[in-house]
Amino acid sequence: MTELRLLNELHGIGVILLDPTNPADNTTIEIPAHERHEVDWGTCNRIADETRIFCKRLIFPRRQAGQSH
């Protein structure tokens, strides 16, 4: 569980525990996910170097009119 908490702190990843016999009723959120407001570009670049599929799944926010970058 320590590694999962570390992933949560670093990347906002959450953990849900599902009961395979009754997932609709016996689901618990062990570690809630949280949204990150800044992109970890170092991690994105590392993953992109390792897999092309990751690059295709990235969604970039559209620039607002008048933005220079």
Steps between C-alpha positions, in 0.01 A plus 500: 500500500800730553584498129139583411503795739821619339337481155208697640728773633711520184236455232154523660423133430211357701430144613158335496446159661240294310326188625496273192186321620301821550689806365193725487436479874835415655732762353716715724730787420822417681694804381307780328647639179572867469537731205836650422504857376853478363623247245805295594670538162803297607278197562302564180821513297633182660177311429483641147852372436393154617174471308344666197146419618541745789568785257181426308293511821625837621239771490638850478286792611402735223661839503279792581476776244782748552740261674851510363608147608 
